[in-house]
Amino acid sequence: MSRSMISAPERGNLRHVFGIAVVLFTLGGCGPEQVVVKGKFPPPLMEPLPLNIGLWYGDDFAHHEFFDEAKSRTDSSWVVKTGEAQVQMWDTLLAGMFDNVVQMKGKPGPGQMNQAVDAVLIPHVDELQYAIPTHTNIKVYEIWMRYRFELVTSSGDPIAQWTMSAYGKTPTAFLQSDQAAVNLAAVMALRDAGANFATTFTRVPALQSWLQQRWRPAEEVIP
């Protein structure tokens, strides 16, 4: 009862399946079912980390959506747009995680005149899977996302790269519509992503040595 999806810019390969069974469900209708994900994302309850972090959202991330094309006349295509909610959630999360967060003027790279920061975070959604009910009266949906993060200098030099998963499930079957159920599952997945990122950031192996250098007492770095 699950499908594996990728982002809209790669729709030519939309039916690529990641080793999981696909069960179609019937919703009827001619046009695609559209969901623009909306939700509330509270800031993290934590002491901000002493870092000045830049943030860059690529177009694929800021306008992220996934598309599932119907395979039969009784099936419905789906377009679920998560980009606006992604930006809202990550802006809120990171503003509460770090002393200062700066939106970069441009993508970090050689010759790019960006603001001075300790590092720039670039998030990506690499993969999305969702599970659907076998009957439309049971509106319990599940969404799983795999993120990939790049931490680079303002000139684009790599510092670290790592991945992280997030999962969301509609907590109740008693919703008015399938669209509401999909929206709620996506919101729960985004909240899970925020919680995972906040609690694991300082424990990411690829980041630990860099963080230790940034936070080393001044007397330890004087030659």
Backbone as ProteinMPNN parsed JSONL, in Angstrom:
{"seq_chain_A": "MSRSMISAPERGNLRHVFGIAVVLFTLGGCGPEQVVVKGKFPPPLMEPLPLNIGLWYGDDFAHHEFFDEAKSRTDSSWVVKTGEAQVQMWDTLLAGMFDNVVQMKGKPGPGQMNQAVDAVLIPHVDELQYAIPTHTNIKVYEIWMRYRFELVTSSGDPIAQWTMSAYGKTPTAFLQSDQAAVNLAAVMALRDAGANFATTFTRVPALQSWLQQRWRPAEEVIP", "coords_chain_A": {"N_chain_A": [[0.812, -1.196, 0.0], [2.029, 1.184, -0.568], [3.725, 3.892, -2.152], [6.468, 5.101, -4.031], [7.936, 8.172, -4.417], [9.364, 10.89, -6.33], [10.776, 14.194, -6.723], [9.134, 16.944, -8.46], [10.796, 18.059, -10.645], [11.934, 15.766, -11.747], [10.085, 14.231, -13.191], [10.065, 12.531, -15.341], [10.86, 10.073, -14.509], [8.929, 9.133, -12.819], [7.594, 6.778, -12.099], [9.365, 5.126, -10.942], [10.058, 2.582, -8.741], [10.819, 1.845, -5.413], [11.335, -0.872, -4.538], [8.928, -1.592, -3.235], [5.563, -2.639, -2.712], [2.898, -1.669, -4.886], [-0.275, -0.475, -4.559], [-3.154, 0.408, -6.075], [-5.661, 2.901, -5.499], [-9.114, 3.827, -5.602], [-10.443, 6.869, -6.365], [-11.772, 8.357, -8.125], [-12.869, 10.889, -10.534], [-11.735, 13.426, -12.843], [-9.634, 15.4, -13.103], [-6.385, 16.053, -11.552], [-5.931, 15.387, -8.049], [-5.222, 17.947, -5.845], [-3.011, 19.146, -3.39], [-1.929, 21.654, -1.345], [0.36, 21.86, 0.993], [-0.304, 22.811, 4.29], [0.383, 24.034, 7.535], [1.171, 24.263, 11.094], [4.188, 25.051, 12.744], [5.939, 24.724, 15.509], [8.606, 26.511, 17.222], [11.821, 25.114, 18.179], [12.401, 23.856, 21.495], [15.025, 24.735, 22.946], [18.411, 25.589, 23.853], [19.94, 28.003, 21.892], [22.447, 27.154, 19.503], [25.844, 28.29, 19.402], [26.324, 29.534, 16.689], [26.709, 31.123, 13.524], [24.746, 30.799, 11.006], [24.34, 30.388, 7.561], [21.725, 30.143, 5.111], [20.452, 28.41, 2.384], [18.006, 27.864, 0.024], [17.433, 25.79, -2.619], [15.728, 25.969, -5.831], [14.349, 23.587, -6.367], [13.842, 22.671, -3.833], [12.522, 24.807, -2.454], [10.226, 24.968, -3.966], [9.183, 22.474, -3.8], [7.425, 19.595, -4.865], [5.4, 16.649, -5.22], [4.335, 14.311, -7.661], [1.885, 12.079, -8.696], [0.89, 10.066, -11.129], [-2.211, 8.99, -12.438], [-3.038, 5.617, -13.198], [-5.191, 4.421, -14.294], [-8.627, 4.843, -15.439], [-10.266, 4.96, -13.266], [-8.68, 5.712, -11.24], [-7.071, 8.399, -9.451], [-4.957, 11.12, -10.233], [-2.348, 12.659, -8.325], [-1.186, 15.74, -7.015], [0.976, 17.024, -4.823], [2.005, 19.677, -3.028], [4.733, 20.632, -1.276], [6.585, 22.603, -0.871], [6.231, 25.322, 0.14], [5.493, 24.812, 2.804], [7.745, 23.398, 3.617], [9.761, 25.419, 3.576], [8.683, 27.17, 5.487], [8.703, 25.542, 7.825], [11.487, 24.895, 8.123], [12.662, 27.445, 8.276], [11.573, 28.345, 10.714], [12.485, 26.362, 12.521], [15.366, 26.489, 12.306], [15.886, 29.113, 13.033], [15.386, 28.977, 15.727], [17.312, 27.213, 16.539], [19.927, 28.167, 16.183], [22.258, 30.834, 16.99], [22.222, 32.876, 15.101], [20.685, 33.225, 11.954], [21.062, 33.47, 8.524], [19.694, 34.414, 5.482], [20.97, 33.516, 2.445], [22.244, 35.538, -0.245], [22.737, 34.404, -2.69], [23.368, 31.193, -4.286], [25.903, 29.41, -2.633], [29.195, 29.586, -3.902], [32.191, 29.745, -5.975], [33.322, 33.052, -6.263], [30.843, 34.119, -5.658], [29.234, 36.721, -4.061], [28.495, 36.606, -0.983], [27.012, 36.919, 2.31], [28.997, 37.124, 5.336], [29.417, 34.226, 7.123], [29.447, 31.423, 9.455], [29.011, 28.974, 8.253], [27.136, 27.502, 5.53], [23.955, 26.13, 5.209], [22.409, 23.776, 3.125], [19.507, 22.346, 2.276], [17.997, 19.347, 0.909], [15.354, 17.451, -0.603], [15.545, 14.217, -1.174], [14.118, 11.852, -1.63], [10.802, 10.529, -1.577], [8.231, 8.673, -0.111], [4.96, 7.235, 0.0], [2.2, 5.828, 1.745], [-0.995, 4.472, 1.155], [-4.537, 4.27, 1.869], [-6.507, 1.259, 1.514], [-9.123, 1.548, 1.134], [-11.382, 4.181, 0.61], [-12.812, 5.142, 2.774], [-11.258, 4.901, 4.968], [-9.141, 6.984, 6.053], [-6.234, 7.043, 6.467], [-3.045, 7.99, 6.052], [0.421, 7.64, 5.176], [3.598, 9.161, 5.155], [6.901, 9.236, 4.083], [10.082, 10.705, 4.11], [13.284, 11.316, 2.709], [15.914, 13.274, 3.546], [18.682, 15.201, 2.354], [21.537, 16.855, 3.418], [23.703, 19.567, 2.875], [26.551, 21.098, 4.146], [28.347, 23.901, 3.711], [31.025, 26.231, 2.939], [30.772, 29.845, 2.593], [31.733, 30.285, 0.095], [31.246, 27.961, -1.165], [32.792, 25.693, -0.648], [32.987, 22.321, 0.419], [31.941, 21.213, 3.664], [30.561, 19.29, 5.193], [28.378, 16.481, 4.591], [25.288, 14.855, 4.86], [22.596, 12.487, 5.517], [19.077, 12.206, 6.381], [16.125, 10.823, 7.752], [12.528, 11.226, 7.734], [9.263, 10.828, 9.089], [5.738, 10.644, 8.751], [2.377, 10.217, 9.845], [-1.096, 10.116, 9.314], [-2.931, 10.832, 12.117], [-5.538, 10.084, 12.663], [-8.419, 8.432, 11.323], [-10.713, 9.749, 10.885], [-11.366, 12.054, 9.107], [-12.424, 14.771, 6.995], [-11.826, 14.631, 4.281], [-9.808, 13.071, 1.692], [-7.774, 14.748, 0.866], [-7.346, 16.336, 3.148], [-6.346, 14.396, 4.842], [-3.946, 13.641, 3.566], [-2.591, 16.099, 3.707], [-2.297, 16.389, 6.511], [-0.694, 14.17, 7.14], [1.638, 14.911, 5.786], [2.336, 17.246, 7.205], [2.867, 16.123, 9.715], [5.107, 14.601, 9.039], [6.936, 16.636, 8.402], [7.173, 17.898, 10.89], [8.371, 15.813, 12.283], [10.777, 15.697, 10.908], [11.92, 18.147, 11.676], [12.224, 17.729, 14.464], [13.993, 15.542, 14.486], [16.249, 16.653, 13.222], [16.98, 18.718, 14.995], [17.695, 17.302, 17.303], [19.766, 15.642, 16.537], [21.776, 17.025, 15.23], [24.267, 17.927, 16.408], [25.419, 15.484, 16.777], [26.066, 14.333, 14.41], [28.384, 12.453, 12.658], [29.999, 13.464, 10.528], [30.066, 16.121, 11.099], [31.156, 16.551, 13.578], [33.956, 17.024, 14.114], [34.287, 19.494, 12.891], [32.521, 21.081, 14.383], [33.755, 20.908, 16.893], [36.1, 22.315, 16.422], [35.05, 24.853, 15.933], [34.005, 25.509, 18.408], [36.09, 25.38, 20.158], [37.924, 26.532, 22.949], [39.404, 29.819, 23.007], [42.066, 30.014, 23.956], [43.109, 27.569, 23.325], [43.578, 27.528, 20.633], [45.546, 29.319, 20.095], [48.716, 29.645, 18.69]], "CA_chain_A": [[0.0, 0.0, 0.0], [2.881, 2.351, -0.55], [4.29, 4.336, -3.407], [7.702, 5.834, -3.866], [7.841, 9.336, -5.268], [10.47, 11.82, -6.378], [10.324, 15.561, -6.882], [8.572, 17.308, -9.749], [11.737, 18.228, -11.745], [12.363, 14.498, -12.302], [8.871, 13.499, -13.446], [10.256, 11.516, -16.366], [11.104, 8.787, -13.861], [8.026, 9.125, -11.669], [7.094, 5.474, -11.713], [10.439, 4.324, -10.359], [9.58, 2.023, -7.482], [11.928, 1.476, -4.545], [11.195, -2.193, -3.945], [7.766, -1.758, -2.381], [4.375, -2.956, -3.491], [2.04, -0.562, -5.242], [-1.682, -0.833, -4.604], [-3.904, 1.586, -6.498], [-6.931, 3.092, -4.841], [-10.035, 4.519, -6.488], [-11.065, 8.078, -5.843], [-12.594, 8.9, -9.186], [-12.616, 12.258, -10.922], [-10.95, 13.573, -14.059], [-8.418, 16.141, -12.877], [-5.574, 15.589, -10.421], [-6.196, 15.87, -6.702], [-4.133, 18.843, -5.488], [-2.876, 19.517, -1.982], [-0.856, 22.56, -0.962], [0.501, 21.518, 2.411], [-0.378, 23.919, 5.233], [0.438, 23.567, 8.919], [1.861, 25.086, 12.077], [5.438, 24.421, 13.145], [6.459, 25.468, 16.663], [10.063, 26.562, 17.315], [12.361, 24.112, 19.098], [12.65, 24.275, 22.871], [16.432, 24.416, 23.179], [19.342, 26.7, 23.897], [20.529, 28.139, 20.55], [23.86, 26.832, 19.34], [26.591, 29.518, 19.099], [26.769, 29.506, 15.3], [26.12, 32.06, 12.569], [24.507, 29.871, 9.907], [23.67, 30.832, 6.351], [20.717, 29.196, 4.638], [20.138, 28.548, 0.964], [17.031, 26.933, -0.507], [17.383, 25.686, -4.064], [14.376, 26.025, -6.382], [13.714, 22.272, -6.213], [13.414, 22.542, -2.443], [11.561, 25.854, -2.112], [8.993, 24.708, -4.71], [9.084, 21.017, -3.868], [6.131, 18.938, -4.975], [5.475, 15.333, -5.848], [3.243, 14.053, -8.595], [1.617, 10.662, -8.941], [-0.027, 10.016, -12.263], [-3.171, 7.888, -12.418], [-2.783, 4.555, -14.164], [-6.455, 3.933, -14.845], [-9.688, 5.849, -15.431], [-10.881, 5.01, -11.941], [-7.68, 6.211, -10.302], [-6.851, 9.843, -9.501], [-3.595, 11.63, -10.102], [-2.156, 13.52, -7.159], [-0.114, 16.725, -6.955], [1.092, 17.483, -3.438], [3.033, 20.711, -3.004], [5.254, 20.784, 0.084], [7.647, 23.602, -0.822], [5.933, 26.432, 1.053], [5.548, 24.307, 4.178], [9.15, 23.087, 3.898], [10.46, 26.665, 3.906], [8.134, 27.658, 6.762], [9.177, 24.719, 8.933], [12.935, 25.008, 8.313], [12.946, 28.797, 8.767], [11.219, 28.392, 12.138], [13.379, 25.475, 13.257], [16.753, 26.944, 12.342], [15.937, 30.365, 13.8], [15.422, 28.613, 17.133], [18.453, 26.327, 16.819], [21.223, 28.838, 16.096], [22.295, 32.229, 17.433], [21.861, 33.76, 13.992], [20.454, 32.557, 10.667], [21.102, 34.47, 7.456], [19.289, 33.949, 4.156], [22.014, 33.874, 1.501], [21.837, 36.277, -1.44], [22.865, 33.512, -3.838], [23.895, 29.88, -3.962], [27.346, 29.463, -2.371], [30.051, 29.131, -4.987], [33.325, 30.637, -6.228], [32.988, 34.366, -6.791], [29.539, 34.589, -5.189], [29.379, 37.672, -2.965], [27.523, 36.303, 0.054], [27.286, 37.444, 3.641], [29.966, 36.365, 6.122], [28.783, 33.307, 8.077], [30.302, 30.298, 9.808], [28.782, 27.94, 7.244], [25.841, 27.609, 4.858], [23.214, 24.875, 5.145], [21.596, 23.609, 1.923], [18.722, 21.113, 2.396], [17.397, 18.745, -0.281], [14.5, 16.275, -0.426], [16.02, 13.258, -2.174], [13.174, 10.766, -1.895], [9.554, 10.564, -0.821], [7.349, 7.52, -0.271], [3.74, 7.364, 0.783], [1.316, 4.671, 1.814], [-2.368, 4.931, 0.997], [-5.517, 3.291, 2.34], [-7.094, 0.396, 0.49], [-10.519, 1.942, 1.007], [-11.397, 5.625, 0.83], [-13.429, 5.494, 4.053], [-10.22, 4.843, 6.007], [-8.237, 8.032, 5.561], [-4.961, 7.029, 7.173], [-1.96, 8.059, 5.089], [1.771, 7.694, 5.732], [4.582, 9.792, 4.276], [8.297, 9.106, 4.517], [10.981, 11.519, 3.298], [14.724, 11.268, 2.985], [16.597, 14.541, 3.298], [20.144, 15.261, 2.25], [21.991, 18.184, 3.809], [25.07, 19.995, 2.595], [27.076, 22.231, 4.901], [29.459, 24.402, 2.899], [31.447, 27.599, 3.227], [30.054, 30.82, 1.781], [32.242, 30.188, -1.267], [30.838, 26.681, -1.73], [33.668, 24.565, -0.307], [32.238, 21.387, 1.276], [32.318, 20.954, 5.047], [29.981, 17.995, 5.555], [27.153, 16.09, 3.912], [24.683, 13.731, 5.562], [21.192, 12.261, 5.205], [18.198, 12.046, 7.526], [14.773, 10.415, 7.379], [11.405, 11.772, 8.489], [8.063, 10.013, 8.885], [4.496, 11.212, 9.253], [1.186, 9.391, 9.657], [-2.343, 10.721, 9.735], [-3.217, 10.212, 13.414], [-6.929, 9.648, 12.775], [-9.094, 8.134, 10.064], [-11.968, 10.488, 10.834], [-11.169, 13.355, 8.494], [-13.475, 15.031, 6.028], [-11.434, 14.363, 2.898], [-8.491, 12.484, 1.462], [-6.823, 15.851, 0.822], [-7.015, 16.706, 4.53], [-5.519, 13.33, 5.405], [-2.612, 13.766, 2.973], [-1.986, 17.297, 4.276], [-1.907, 16.145, 7.893], [0.45, 13.257, 7.133], [2.815, 15.683, 5.377], [2.691, 18.118, 8.327], [3.495, 15.287, 10.744], [6.442, 14.25, 8.554], [7.785, 17.814, 8.541], [7.475, 18.072, 12.319], [9.331, 14.776, 12.634], [12.063, 16.125, 10.35], [12.459, 19.186, 12.54], [12.655, 17.141, 15.735], [15.186, 14.725, 14.232], [17.39, 17.514, 12.914], [17.378, 19.446, 16.201], [18.274, 16.415, 18.316], [20.911, 14.875, 16.024], [22.738, 17.87, 14.518], [25.602, 17.922, 17.026], [25.937, 14.116, 16.825], [26.384, 13.859, 13.054], [29.834, 12.221, 12.62], [30.674, 14.332, 9.557], [30.094, 17.483, 11.623], [31.695, 16.648, 14.936], [35.27, 17.67, 14.167], [34.093, 20.908, 12.541], [31.914, 21.736, 15.539], [34.758, 21.003, 17.951], [37.003, 23.408, 16.067], [34.341, 26.133, 16.078], [33.703, 25.775, 19.804], [37.29, 25.225, 20.976], [38.286, 27.77, 23.655], [40.378, 30.625, 22.269], [43.437, 29.761, 24.392], [43.571, 26.304, 22.765], [43.925, 27.677, 19.221], [46.67, 30.238, 19.947], [49.958, 28.865, 18.486]], "C_chain_A": [[0.856, 1.261, 0.0], [3.423, 2.642, -1.926], [5.547, 5.129, -3.132], [7.73, 6.95, -4.884], [9.142, 10.106, -5.251], [9.923, 13.175, -6.756], [9.897, 15.849, -8.31], [9.599, 17.485, -10.861], [12.182, 16.928, -12.375], [11.173, 13.638, -12.686], [9.02, 12.449, -14.526], [10.465, 10.142, -15.785], [10.148, 8.554, -12.704], [7.602, 7.748, -11.228], [8.192, 4.553, -11.202], [10.003, 3.854, -8.972], [10.759, 1.502, -6.687], [11.61, 0.181, -3.807], [10.02, -2.366, -3.025], [6.539, -1.944, -3.248], [3.547, -1.714, -3.725], [0.613, -1.068, -5.341], [-2.461, 0.422, -4.954], [-5.201, 1.68, -5.718], [-7.813, 3.965, -5.722], [-10.678, 5.696, -5.777], [-11.988, 8.704, -6.891], [-12.226, 10.341, -9.494], [-11.663, 12.335, -12.089], [-9.615, 14.264, -13.813], [-7.642, 15.617, -11.694], [-6.062, 16.174, -9.102], [-4.995, 16.718, -6.28], [-4.182, 19.192, -4.004], [-1.685, 20.456, -1.852], [-0.719, 22.447, 0.556], [0.537, 22.785, 3.271], [-0.337, 23.362, 6.646], [1.141, 24.578, 9.805], [3.074, 24.326, 12.598], [6.056, 25.226, 14.289], [7.987, 25.469, 16.661], [10.572, 25.527, 18.311], [12.596, 24.698, 20.483], [14.068, 23.873, 23.238], [17.232, 25.708, 23.271], [19.999, 26.826, 22.522], [22.019, 27.823, 20.54], [24.621, 28.087, 18.894], [27.197, 29.495, 17.697], [26.002, 30.547, 14.493], [25.951, 31.288, 11.251], [23.797, 30.568, 8.744], [22.729, 29.748, 5.867], [20.421, 29.472, 3.177], [19.165, 27.446, 0.545], [17.12, 26.938, -2.038], [15.946, 25.7, -4.55], [13.641, 24.696, -6.2], [13.172, 22.073, -4.807], [12.309, 23.544, -2.111], [10.224, 25.662, -2.825], [8.745, 23.204, -4.819], [7.637, 20.551, -3.982], [6.355, 17.528, -5.492], [4.188, 15.058, -6.603], [3.109, 12.561, -8.802], [0.53, 10.579, -10.002], [-0.927, 8.789, -12.189], [-2.841, 6.883, -13.511], [-4.055, 4.012, -14.796], [-7.501, 5.034, -14.756], [-10.355, 5.984, -14.069], [-9.924, 5.505, -10.865], [-7.556, 7.718, -10.46], [-5.37, 10.149, -9.438], [-3.536, 12.563, -8.9], [-0.994, 14.48, -7.412], [-0.105, 17.274, -5.532], [2.287, 18.431, -3.352], [3.475, 20.956, -1.562], [6.217, 21.95, 0.233], [7.416, 24.726, 0.162], [6.021, 25.997, 2.504], [6.977, 23.926, 4.563], [9.889, 24.344, 4.349], [9.985, 27.211, 5.25], [8.701, 26.874, 7.941], [10.663, 24.934, 9.183], [13.339, 26.403, 8.757], [12.698, 28.886, 10.274], [12.189, 27.567, 12.976], [14.766, 26.078, 13.412], [16.901, 28.258, 13.099], [15.974, 30.088, 15.292], [16.622, 27.776, 17.522], [19.774, 27.058, 16.933], [21.124, 30.295, 16.547], [21.84, 33.184, 16.341], [21.723, 32.939, 12.723], [20.316, 33.631, 9.607], [20.664, 33.824, 6.147], [20.328, 34.439, 3.149], [21.449, 34.611, 0.279], [21.864, 35.396, -2.688], [23.418, 32.173, -3.397], [25.399, 29.958, -3.736], [28.153, 28.876, -3.52], [31.184, 30.116, -5.191], [32.86, 31.961, -6.835], [31.651, 34.917, -6.349], [29.727, 35.485, -3.962], [28.25, 37.454, -1.956], [27.938, 36.921, 1.377], [28.29, 36.538, 4.361], [29.227, 35.539, 7.172], [29.77, 32.208, 8.426], [30.201, 29.182, 8.771], [27.392, 28.156, 6.656], [25.211, 26.224, 4.793], [22.338, 24.871, 3.892], [20.829, 22.299, 2.054], [18.164, 20.655, 1.051], [16.419, 17.652, 0.168], [14.87, 15.303, -1.536], [14.99, 12.207, -2.545], [11.935, 10.94, -1.03], [8.758, 9.314, -1.142], [6.074, 7.782, 0.502], [2.913, 6.105, 0.681], [-0.108, 5.187, 1.843], [-3.333, 3.87, 1.499], [-6.068, 2.462, 1.188], [-8.562, 0.714, 0.276], [-10.639, 3.398, 1.399], [-12.08, 6.035, 2.124], [-12.436, 5.457, 5.209], [-9.104, 5.777, 5.572], [-6.976, 8.111, 6.418], [-3.839, 6.935, 6.143], [-0.633, 8.111, 5.833], [2.699, 8.304, 4.7], [5.955, 9.652, 4.909], [9.165, 9.918, 3.568], [12.432, 11.274, 3.692], [15.332, 12.597, 2.567], [18.098, 14.309, 3.106], [20.554, 16.702, 2.549], [23.437, 18.389, 3.375], [25.4, 21.154, 3.53], [28.341, 22.669, 4.186], [29.885, 25.769, 3.414], [30.668, 28.55, 2.335], [30.537, 30.835, 0.34], [31.976, 28.819, -1.892], [31.729, 25.496, -1.42], [32.95, 23.632, 0.672], [32.828, 21.268, 2.673], [31.818, 19.575, 5.468], [28.731, 17.755, 4.716], [26.594, 14.863, 4.629], [23.208, 13.619, 5.173], [20.397, 12.051, 6.492], [16.812, 11.686, 7.026], [13.743, 11.101, 8.266], [10.155, 10.992, 8.122], [6.845, 10.709, 9.473], [3.317, 10.333, 8.917], [-0.039, 10.177, 10.117], [-2.784, 10.071, 11.044], [-4.65, 9.732, 13.589], [-7.505, 9.377, 11.406], [-10.331, 8.979, 9.861], [-11.734, 11.921, 10.37], [-12.172, 13.521, 7.356], [-13.101, 14.628, 4.609], [-10.078, 13.686, 2.839], [-7.426, 13.575, 1.417], [-6.393, 16.276, 2.221], [-6.103, 15.669, 5.169], [-4.096, 13.397, 4.87], [-1.886, 14.968, 3.568], [-1.476, 17.035, 5.695], [-0.725, 15.197, 7.987], [1.728, 14.0, 6.762], [3.277, 16.609, 6.505], [3.383, 17.32, 9.428], [4.902, 14.874, 10.334], [7.402, 15.423, 8.692], [8.136, 18.08, 10.001], [8.493, 17.039, 12.79], [10.718, 15.133, 12.115], [12.712, 17.18, 11.233], [12.985, 18.641, 13.859], [13.93, 16.318, 15.557], [16.412, 15.597, 14.009], [17.899, 18.195, 14.181], [18.105, 18.558, 17.2], [19.524, 15.688, 17.834], [22.008, 15.739, 15.417], [24.138, 17.781, 15.106], [26.213, 16.523, 17.103], [26.25, 13.54, 15.447], [27.897, 13.681, 12.951], [30.574, 13.166, 11.685], [30.817, 15.764, 10.053], [30.901, 17.631, 12.902], [33.044, 17.35, 15.001], [35.159, 19.155, 13.837], [33.499, 21.669, 13.716], [32.921, 21.904, 16.675], [35.731, 22.133, 17.678], [36.343, 24.765, 16.269], [34.181, 26.506, 17.542], [34.916, 25.619, 20.721], [37.615, 26.55, 21.668], [39.408, 28.486, 22.955], [41.811, 30.295, 22.667], [44.0, 28.481, 23.767], [44.02, 26.451, 21.31], [45.059, 28.679, 19.009], [47.943, 29.429, 19.793], [51.012, 29.192, 19.531]], "O_chain_A": [[0.437, 2.296, 0.52], [3.563, 1.747, -2.761], [5.661, 5.767, -2.085], [7.568, 6.71, -6.08], [9.927, 10.008, -4.308], [8.741, 13.305, -7.075], [10.237, 15.12, -9.241], [9.299, 17.081, -11.985], [12.766, 16.96, -13.458], [11.233, 12.418, -12.527], [8.18, 11.554, -14.627], [10.275, 9.141, -16.475], [10.484, 7.876, -11.733], [7.273, 7.567, -10.056], [7.982, 3.35, -11.046], [9.622, 4.667, -8.13], [11.608, 0.794, -7.227], [11.617, 0.152, -2.577], [10.073, -3.192, -2.114], [6.483, -1.463, -4.38], [3.493, -0.817, -2.884], [0.323, -1.981, -6.114], [-2.43, 1.399, -4.206], [-5.774, 0.665, -5.324], [-7.302, 4.762, -6.509], [-11.349, 5.555, -4.755], [-12.877, 9.489, -6.559], [-11.391, 10.943, -8.819], [-10.87, 11.421, -12.31], [-8.576, 13.777, -14.258], [-8.163, 14.824, -10.91], [-6.543, 17.306, -9.047], [-3.859, 16.248, -6.353], [-5.238, 19.489, -3.445], [-0.562, 20.097, -2.207], [-1.591, 22.892, 1.301], [1.31, 23.707, 3.009], [-0.952, 22.333, 6.927], [1.638, 25.604, 9.341], [3.007, 23.125, 12.859], [6.63, 26.291, 14.061], [8.602, 24.531, 16.155], [9.829, 25.108, 19.198], [12.941, 25.871, 20.631], [14.288, 22.79, 23.782], [16.792, 26.769, 22.829], [20.563, 25.849, 22.028], [22.751, 28.186, 21.461], [24.102, 28.866, 18.095], [28.416, 29.443, 17.534], [24.825, 30.815, 14.737], [26.901, 31.145, 10.481], [22.787, 31.247, 8.93], [22.915, 28.571, 6.175], [20.173, 30.611, 2.78], [19.453, 26.257, 0.687], [16.907, 27.971, -2.672], [15.03, 25.465, -3.762], [12.444, 24.683, -5.912], [12.167, 21.389, -4.611], [11.278, 23.171, -1.551], [9.196, 26.139, -2.344], [8.173, 22.724, -5.798], [6.749, 21.047, -3.289], [7.372, 17.243, -6.124], [3.108, 15.513, -6.228], [4.093, 11.864, -9.053], [-0.611, 10.982, -9.775], [-0.463, 7.684, -11.909], [-2.419, 7.252, -14.607], [-3.992, 3.222, -15.738], [-7.292, 6.04, -14.079], [-10.944, 7.02, -13.764], [-10.318, 5.692, -9.714], [-7.905, 8.257, -11.51], [-4.621, 9.522, -8.688], [-4.533, 13.171, -8.511], [0.043, 14.092, -7.951], [-1.064, 17.911, -5.095], [3.43, 18.032, -3.576], [2.695, 21.426, -0.733], [6.63, 22.264, 1.35], [8.309, 25.057, 0.943], [6.559, 26.721, 3.342], [7.377, 24.11, 5.713], [10.562, 24.339, 5.379], [10.795, 27.663, 6.058], [9.129, 27.46, 8.936], [11.071, 25.136, 10.326], [14.275, 26.542, 9.545], [13.515, 29.434, 11.014], [12.658, 28.021, 14.019], [15.285, 26.169, 14.525], [17.927, 28.493, 13.737], [16.534, 30.879, 16.052], [16.924, 27.64, 18.707], [20.654, 26.638, 17.684], [20.057, 30.907, 16.495], [21.16, 34.174, 16.611], [22.542, 32.062, 12.447], [19.553, 34.584, 9.766], [21.211, 32.795, 5.75], [20.543, 35.644, 3.016], [20.333, 34.343, -0.166], [21.103, 35.62, -3.629], [23.885, 32.029, -2.267], [26.109, 30.52, -4.568], [27.834, 27.807, -4.041], [31.15, 31.215, -4.639], [32.097, 31.979, -7.8], [31.343, 36.074, -6.633], [30.303, 35.067, -2.957], [27.18, 38.051, -2.071], [29.067, 37.383, 1.54], [28.421, 35.356, 4.045], [28.502, 36.082, 8.006], [30.806, 32.068, 7.777], [31.194, 28.526, 8.455], [26.577, 28.895, 7.208], [25.853, 25.261, 4.373], [21.616, 25.832, 3.626], [21.434, 21.231, 1.955], [17.893, 21.47, 0.169], [16.632, 17.006, 1.194], [14.549, 15.533, -2.702], [14.993, 11.717, -3.674], [12.007, 11.431, 0.097], [8.623, 8.936, -2.305], [6.086, 8.462, 1.528], [2.925, 5.409, -0.334], [-0.401, 6.204, 2.471], [-2.982, 2.691, 1.55], [-6.093, 2.905, 0.04], [-9.18, 0.206, -0.659], [-10.069, 3.819, 2.406], [-11.94, 7.185, 2.54], [-12.739, 5.929, 6.305], [-8.224, 5.389, 4.803], [-6.697, 9.146, 7.025], [-3.701, 5.927, 5.45], [-0.567, 8.566, 6.975], [2.602, 8.001, 3.511], [6.147, 9.909, 6.098], [9.003, 9.83, 2.351], [12.75, 11.055, 4.861], [15.276, 12.993, 1.402], [18.68, 13.358, 3.627], [19.986, 17.646, 2.0], [24.276, 17.496, 3.498], [24.606, 22.083, 3.678], [29.294, 21.9, 4.068], [29.192, 26.385, 4.223], [29.976, 28.111, 1.416], [29.842, 31.337, -0.543], [32.419, 28.542, -3.007], [31.454, 24.389, -1.884], [32.367, 24.099, 1.65], [34.046, 21.228, 2.849], [32.572, 18.785, 6.036], [28.114, 18.689, 4.203], [27.338, 13.941, 4.966], [22.642, 14.536, 4.577], [20.959, 11.758, 7.547], [16.372, 12.188, 5.992], [14.036, 11.502, 9.392], [10.002, 10.548, 6.984], [6.91, 11.29, 10.557], [3.253, 9.763, 7.828], [-0.024, 10.817, 11.169], [-2.992, 8.858, 11.075], [-4.952, 9.042, 14.563], [-7.122, 10.022, 10.429], [-10.941, 8.943, 8.792], [-11.883, 12.872, 11.137], [-12.699, 12.543, 6.826], [-13.983, 14.312, 3.81], [-9.303, 13.718, 3.795], [-6.302, 13.364, 1.874], [-5.216, 16.546, 2.457], [-5.202, 16.008, 5.938], [-3.14, 13.23, 5.628], [-0.704, 14.878, 3.899], [-0.357, 17.415, 6.038], [0.158, 15.392, 8.823], [2.783, 13.755, 7.348], [4.478, 16.745, 6.738], [4.367, 17.779, 10.007], [5.796, 14.8, 11.177], [8.561, 15.231, 9.06], [9.27, 18.445, 10.313], [9.371, 17.346, 13.597], [11.718, 14.901, 12.794], [13.911, 17.116, 11.509], [14.055, 19.036, 14.321], [14.84, 16.391, 16.382], [17.486, 15.316, 14.54], [19.106, 18.248, 14.418], [19.032, 19.011, 17.873], [20.275, 15.164, 18.657], [23.084, 15.223, 15.114], [25.102, 17.579, 14.368], [27.385, 16.378, 17.451], [26.656, 12.384, 15.335], [28.635, 14.649, 13.135], [31.667, 13.625, 12.015], [31.595, 16.54, 9.498], [31.288, 18.743, 13.262], [33.249, 18.197, 15.871], [35.854, 19.98, 14.43], [33.928, 22.784, 14.014], [32.933, 22.937, 17.344], [36.143, 22.836, 18.601], [36.985, 25.714, 16.719], [34.215, 27.686, 17.889], [34.779, 25.719, 21.94], [37.581, 27.596, 21.021], [40.28, 27.847, 22.366], [42.696, 30.293, 21.81], [45.216, 28.316, 23.682], [44.755, 25.605, 20.801], [45.498, 28.878, 17.876], [48.25, 28.606, 20.656], [52.105, 28.627, 19.503]]}, "name": "protein", "num_of_chains": 1, "seq": "MSRSMISAPERGNLRHVFGIAVVLFTLGGCGPEQVVVKGKFPPPLMEPLPLNIGLWYGDDFAHHEFFDEAKSRTDSSWVVKTGEAQVQMWDTLLAGMFDNVVQMKGKPGPGQMNQAVDAVLIPHVDELQYAIPTHTNIKVYEIWMRYRFELVTSSGDPIAQWTMSAYGKTPTAFLQSDQAAVNLAAVMALRDAGANFATTFTRVPALQSWLQQRWRPAEEVIP"}
